[in-house]
Every structure is written in structure tokens, then in C-alpha cells.
Amino acid sequence: MTPDEKHLLRINKYLSSVNGLYDNLVREIALLVVNLKVSDKMFRWKDYGRITKQVNEALMTYNNGLLSRIKVYTEYEWDFGNAKVNDLLAQNLNQVKNKVPAAAYDARMRKISTQSANKKALEAFQERKKGKFTVSERVWNITKQTKENLEIAVGDALSEGMSAKDLARKIKHNLNEPDKLFRRVRDKHGNLQLSKNAQAYHPGQGVYRSAHKNALRLAANEINTAYREAEQIRIMGNNDIVGQKINLSPQHTVPDMCDELAGSYPKDFNWSKWHVSCKCFRTMILKSPTELITEINNGQNLSPEASANHVAEVPRNFSAWIAENREMLERRKSKPYFIQENTKFVK
């Protein structure tokens, strides 16, 4: 199994933990509200002050748990991204071990290990802003949306009367299909009463009505990007890497932009994904063993441009895709990450 295949499996495991956190929240909320006497009017948290404190505490536990998981899992994948590049560079160097001086070989190996000590870059990554918000602020926005989702889901479930276990199951079912729920509640109570809740949901591109889907999306994106960012830093910091190739995942079965953008790119093309939930992966283009032997024996560490394998330009298919989609990209308020990070290649 390749490092990138293991990376995808770990993401699924991490998201299972996020699902567990959400399940705990729903169960706790169900226990808090199961014995409430509710009227036929629209359910509002503010009308049930007796449980307000406990509801807010449960939501804060969820908020802190989600934020903590994202931080821990991004650190894990940062280290795995470093390990992937370490192993590749070490394997490349091992090919020429018997054809270069032992001292020079050892020095190169030490340099590979030293380059992976980039914890300050990890901290900067975890604290960065994407658009207007940090990860912490985006988690808090998801928590607020979760409270609003729960308000509608609880109100609908409570109207039927059931045990705490069945209530939790009903609430979770409602939350999994928020569009159907909002339509049902809107029909029952009318548009005006929903103005603060359902009508407030006009999600933008890449944002869901479901707070839980947004939590999973945020967690998966941050974890994957940490892995790719660690790779990118290592790619930029090592002269033996002279380019990169973006490959289609073996799981890729439906043609989309990934097919159109796959190919060999310069090493300074900053890539983490083509789209949300993208499973494409990156391989590194290296100097040839002959070039490496000559360099080491001459006491050199030549720039990537000196290699016959050096990739200087983006592939033609990338430029063609940009040209074909320019109008769409100009209309979008939020540009894809690979466009924002690679303006010099977008001609």
C-alpha cells in the first residue's frame, strides 16, 4: 500500500472519530429535551431556559472536541507527509550509496532528516486564515450552525413523543436530511416563523445546510491539506526534487477536472487538491542516479534547473483548462485553492 493510500485510510478513521463526537452531542441533547412539555408553536431554545446552560455546555464540548481533533490529526498527517518525502529521498540516495564517498552520503542523509524539522511551519499552518477566518473561527461557526440545526430537528422529533434513545435516533435522522426537514417544518409553521432559522440558510459554494457535513468537510480538508503542505515545504527545500506529477487516484472512475489537470508540474506549483474530496496524489520527479553521483562526487548540490528531468512549465492541459474555464473562474467570488496559490502559472 502506498503512503497516499494509507493517508486516505487514516482520514476515514479520523472522520469516524468526528462522527462519534457528533453522536455524543445528539445523545446528550436528547437526554436534556426528552421530558420537555412542548407546545404546537415553533420550537426555540430560548423558550426553555431551564436547559439553556446544559445545551450550551454540550455544544461547547462538541466545539472544543472538534477543534482538538482537527489540530491533533493535522499534526499527525504533517508528520506522515514529512515521512513520505524522507523515505523517497533516502531511497533515491541509497541507489548511489556504493558509488559516492561514505562521508558525503552520510551528510546528505543527515540533511534529509534535518529538513523534516519544520514544526514552526506546522504551527503557522494551523493558525493561518483561509479567507476571513481561522480554523478555530470556522469551527465556532459550525457549532452555531449545529445549534440551529438541532433547534429545528429537536422541535420536529419532540412533537411525536418518544424515549431518549428513539428521540436521539429521530434527531440524527432529521439532521442527516436537513433540506427535507426544513421543508416539512416550513409547511407546518409557515415561512415567517422560520425566518431566523431555515430561511437564514443560503449556503454558498462548498457549504452545506447540514452543520455535520460542514464539520466533516472542514476536518477532511484541513487534514489532507496538512499532509500536502508538509510535502510542499519539503519539495521546495530539496534540490534533488526537480518537479512533481499529479496523478489520478485508482479510485477515480467518473471523468472530471482531475482527468483534465493531471500531469507533470514545476516543483513550486503549490498543490493540495483540485477540488473538495479530491483523491488525486502527488509523486516527486527526481534527479537521475547519474546526475546525483556526479554531483556528490564533485562536492556539489546543484539547483533543480541543472537536471535533465527538471520541469519548468505547467502542462499544456492545465493552461487549456484555465482558458476554457476563465469566465467561470472570474465569476466566482472564491477562487479554487490551486488558482489562489499559483497566480504566476495562471496566464
Legacy VTK file of the C-alpha trace (Angstrom):
# vtk DataFile Version 3.0
C-alpha trace
ASCII
DATASET POLYDATA
POINTS 347 float
0.000 0.000 0.000
1.378 3.417 -0.972
1.802 6.290 1.525
-1.068 8.153 -0.137
-3.410 5.162 0.082
-2.590 4.904 3.799
-3.221 8.642 4.098
-6.765 8.251 2.726
-7.470 5.350 5.081
-6.316 7.418 8.046
-8.593 10.294 7.026
-11.563 7.914 7.081
-10.529 6.788 10.565
-10.254 10.393 11.758
-13.688 11.211 10.352
-15.137 8.256 12.264
-13.936 9.976 15.427
-15.658 13.218 14.346
-18.841 11.208 13.747
-18.548 9.783 17.249
-18.226 13.266 18.707
-21.390 14.317 16.905
-23.281 11.208 18.036
-22.363 12.003 21.649
-23.733 15.532 21.239
-27.031 14.286 19.802
-27.451 11.730 22.611
-26.756 14.365 25.254
-29.230 16.807 23.709
-31.864 14.048 23.508
-31.483 13.353 27.242
-31.884 17.058 28.003
-35.056 17.568 25.989
-36.867 14.205 26.190
-39.129 15.247 29.057
-39.892 18.764 27.842
-43.516 19.744 27.511
-43.721 21.468 24.149
-46.456 23.495 22.529
-47.520 23.467 18.898
-45.599 26.645 18.160
-42.147 26.699 16.609
-39.565 25.153 18.974
-36.978 27.683 20.195
-34.160 27.054 22.644
-34.823 30.449 24.225
-38.279 29.315 25.324
-36.800 26.580 27.527
-34.446 28.437 29.828
-34.203 25.516 32.263
-31.961 23.585 29.874
-30.165 26.501 28.173
-26.998 26.177 30.241
-26.692 22.414 29.688
-27.344 22.770 25.940
-24.645 25.427 25.640
-22.200 23.309 27.670
-22.844 20.307 25.417
-22.249 22.451 22.335
-19.021 23.851 23.806
-17.790 20.324 24.497
-18.541 19.498 20.869
-16.796 22.677 19.664
-13.655 22.010 21.703
-13.620 18.346 20.729
-13.882 19.122 17.016
-11.165 21.771 17.196
-8.884 19.476 19.212
-9.341 16.600 16.767
-8.540 18.785 13.773
-5.392 20.062 15.477
-4.168 16.606 16.504
-4.957 14.937 13.181
-3.350 17.704 11.113
-0.201 17.252 13.194
-0.289 13.503 12.569
-0.629 13.965 8.809
2.021 16.684 8.744
4.441 14.131 10.167
3.288 11.464 7.709
3.799 13.912 4.830
7.337 14.514 6.036
7.940 10.776 6.382
6.752 10.166 2.808
9.311 12.620 1.410
12.048 11.385 3.778
11.593 7.806 2.587
11.586 8.802 -1.071
14.761 10.885 -0.800
16.506 8.211 1.272
15.594 5.506 -1.257
16.910 7.681 -4.076
20.166 8.269 -2.224
20.541 4.578 -1.343
20.666 3.778 -5.053
24.055 5.520 -5.297
25.405 4.671 -1.832
28.241 2.477 -3.116
29.268 4.963 -5.813
29.902 8.031 -3.640
32.160 8.736 -0.614
30.681 7.451 2.665
31.107 10.835 4.372
29.233 12.612 1.579
26.468 10.019 1.685
26.086 10.409 5.465
25.987 14.203 5.168
23.169 14.019 2.613
21.227 11.623 4.828
21.554 13.963 7.816
20.295 16.838 5.690
17.187 14.860 4.721
16.408 14.256 8.407
17.067 17.885 9.363
14.728 19.220 6.693
11.781 17.429 8.299
12.114 19.534 11.467
9.567 22.119 10.315
7.295 22.407 13.364
7.133 26.200 13.164
5.667 25.842 9.700
3.067 23.444 11.138
2.104 25.973 13.802
1.765 28.685 11.155
-0.385 26.339 9.071
-2.709 25.571 11.979
-3.130 29.258 12.867
-3.489 30.564 9.307
-6.572 32.293 7.959
-8.404 30.908 4.974
-10.348 33.821 3.618
-11.504 35.798 6.645
-11.467 33.009 9.216
-9.040 30.847 11.169
-9.838 27.168 11.714
-10.941 27.999 15.254
-13.395 30.607 13.945
-14.732 28.214 11.302
-15.290 25.528 13.952
-17.189 28.055 16.072
-19.369 28.974 13.079
-20.120 25.276 12.568
-21.043 24.966 16.263
-23.507 27.844 15.939
-24.981 26.224 12.835
-25.201 22.933 14.741
-27.258 24.621 17.460
-29.624 25.997 14.813
-29.864 22.603 13.079
-30.641 20.963 16.416
-33.323 23.522 17.233
-35.322 22.553 14.160
-34.583 18.821 14.412
-35.486 18.619 18.105
-38.726 20.504 17.618
-39.818 18.138 14.878
-38.818 14.998 16.805
-40.386 16.082 20.116
-43.782 16.544 18.525
-44.050 12.753 18.217
-43.174 11.830 21.817
-40.658 9.011 22.346
-37.869 7.647 24.576
-34.482 9.358 24.802
-32.890 6.617 22.666
-35.553 6.821 19.978
-35.512 10.596 20.187
-31.754 10.670 19.561
-32.242 8.367 16.569
-35.007 10.617 15.208
-32.981 13.803 15.734
-29.996 12.295 13.947
-32.208 11.189 11.045
-33.592 14.716 10.787
-30.112 16.210 10.823
-28.978 13.890 8.042
-31.649 15.279 5.733
-31.944 18.968 6.671
-33.482 20.041 3.346
-36.431 17.670 3.786
-36.748 18.661 7.441
-36.811 22.400 6.709
-39.492 21.924 4.054
-41.606 19.852 6.432
-41.273 22.339 9.297
-41.883 25.256 6.980
-45.120 23.668 5.784
-46.199 23.155 9.385
-45.323 26.561 10.823
-45.138 28.933 7.863
-42.317 30.963 6.350
-42.385 33.906 8.739
-41.720 31.796 11.802
-38.728 30.230 10.098
-37.086 33.500 9.130
-34.405 33.198 11.813
-33.654 29.563 11.178
-34.435 27.846 7.925
-34.676 30.975 5.829
-31.276 32.089 7.121
-29.677 29.125 5.408
-28.484 30.197 1.993
-25.236 28.246 1.812
-22.549 29.436 -0.579
-20.397 27.250 -2.756
-18.961 24.310 -0.835
-21.199 24.966 2.216
-23.970 22.618 3.295
-27.231 23.136 5.142
-26.063 20.299 7.373
-23.668 21.521 10.060
-22.321 17.989 10.479
-21.473 17.727 6.784
-19.639 21.041 7.096
-17.722 19.707 10.105
-16.669 16.580 8.202
-15.732 18.632 5.169
-13.630 21.050 7.224
-11.865 18.254 9.109
-11.095 16.241 5.954
-9.855 19.312 4.098
-7.583 20.500 6.918
-6.123 17.042 7.495
-5.456 16.447 3.799
-4.003 19.927 3.300
-1.617 19.469 6.253
-0.235 16.331 4.598
0.159 18.112 1.249
1.606 21.271 2.790
4.315 19.275 4.566
5.120 17.649 1.213
5.221 21.045 -0.497
7.674 22.523 2.004
9.973 19.539 1.613
9.729 19.662 -2.184
10.737 23.319 -2.189
13.613 22.758 0.245
15.439 19.942 -1.552
17.361 20.343 -4.805
17.162 16.629 -5.607
13.433 17.075 -6.303
13.111 18.725 -9.725
9.373 18.519 -10.371
6.154 16.824 -9.358
3.492 14.740 -11.024
-0.188 14.942 -10.082
-1.742 11.532 -10.637
-5.293 10.228 -10.815
-6.348 8.024 -7.923
-7.041 4.361 -8.730
-10.462 5.031 -7.172
-11.169 7.711 -9.793
-13.928 6.336 -12.033
-16.024 9.329 -13.129
-14.242 11.752 -15.513
-13.966 15.298 -14.182
-11.458 18.119 -13.857
-8.919 15.716 -12.338
-8.585 13.961 -15.701
-8.084 17.303 -17.432
-5.459 18.598 -14.987
-3.319 15.506 -14.330
0.310 15.755 -15.408
3.827 16.956 -14.567
4.193 20.349 -12.865
7.053 22.562 -11.647
8.086 21.899 -8.058
6.894 25.358 -6.985
3.345 24.691 -8.190
1.541 24.659 -4.825
-0.892 21.752 -4.868
-3.039 20.023 -2.254
-6.141 19.059 -4.265
-8.123 20.009 -7.350
-11.492 20.055 -5.584
-13.183 19.119 -2.314
-12.724 15.404 -1.536
-10.170 15.068 -4.348
-8.267 11.766 -4.088
-5.540 12.564 -6.599
-1.989 12.116 -5.323
1.450 13.545 -5.950
4.693 11.821 -6.858
8.075 13.541 -6.986
10.289 13.848 -10.049
13.944 13.401 -9.048
17.393 13.889 -10.470
18.690 10.782 -12.192
21.106 8.498 -10.306
23.857 9.500 -12.762
23.312 13.201 -12.025
23.272 12.521 -8.291
26.524 10.532 -8.396
28.308 13.242 -10.395
27.124 15.988 -8.044
28.078 14.201 -4.841
31.490 13.161 -6.153
32.172 16.756 -7.179
31.013 18.121 -3.816
28.062 19.890 -5.443
24.378 20.415 -4.709
23.152 21.816 -8.000
19.816 23.561 -8.458
16.893 21.615 -9.952
17.307 23.525 -13.211
20.608 21.666 -13.807
18.779 18.328 -14.152
17.594 16.909 -17.446
14.422 15.880 -15.567
13.621 19.452 -14.471
10.013 20.544 -15.060
9.937 24.231 -15.922
6.366 24.798 -17.094
2.866 23.647 -16.239
1.472 21.117 -18.727
-0.446 22.360 -21.748
-3.625 20.743 -20.487
-3.511 22.984 -17.391
-3.279 26.154 -19.497
-6.040 24.818 -21.752
-8.289 24.167 -18.743
-7.704 27.702 -17.452
-8.537 29.167 -20.864
-11.717 27.088 -21.180
-12.914 27.968 -17.672
-11.744 31.570 -17.384
-15.234 33.096 -17.452
-16.456 30.719 -14.749
-13.399 31.433 -12.600
-13.844 35.199 -12.959
-17.479 34.948 -11.844
-16.629 33.009 -8.703
-16.188 35.092 -5.560
-13.971 32.423 -4.039
-11.343 31.025 -6.397
-10.130 27.406 -6.132
-7.155 26.999 -3.817
-4.841 25.874 -6.625
-5.666 29.102 -8.510
-5.101 31.365 -5.498
-1.742 29.763 -4.713
-0.390 29.665 -8.271
-1.188 33.005 -9.872
2.116 33.083 -11.746
1.120 29.943 -13.645
-2.381 31.176 -14.497
-1.818 33.007 -17.775
LINES 1 348
347 0 1 2 3 4 5 6 7 8 9 10 11 12 13 14 15 16 17 18 19 20 21 22 23 24 25 26 27 28 29 30 31 32 33 34 35 36 37 38 39 40 41 42 43 44 45 46 47 48 49 50 51 52 53 54 55 56 57 58 59 60 61 62 63 64 65 66 67 68 69 70 71 72 73 74 75 76 77 78 79 80 81 82 83 84 85 86 87 88 89 90 91 92 93 94 95 96 97 98 99 100 101 102 103 104 105 106 107 108 109 110 111 112 113 114 115 116 117 118 119 120 121 122 123 124 125 126 127 128 129 130 131 132 133 134 135 136 137 138 139 140 141 142 143 144 145 146 147 148 149 150 151 152 153 154 155 156 157 158 159 160 161 162 163 164 165 166 167 168 169 170 171 172 173 174 175 176 177 178 179 180 181 182 183 184 185 186 187 188 189 190 191 192 193 194 195 196 197 198 199 200 201 202 203 204 205 206 207 208 209 210 211 212 213 214 215 216 217 218 219 220 221 222 223 224 225 226 227 228 229 230 231 232 233 234 235 236 237 238 239 240 241 242 243 244 245 246 247 248 249 250 251 252 253 254 255 256 257 258 259 260 261 262 263 264 265 266 267 268 269 270 271 272 273 274 275 276 277 278 279 280 281 282 283 284 285 286 287 288 289 290 291 292 293 294 295 296 297 298 299 300 301 302 303 304 305 306 307 308 309 310 311 312 313 314 315 316 317 318 319 320 321 322 323 324 325 326 327 328 329 330 331 332 333 334 335 336 337 338 339 340 341 342 343 344 345 346
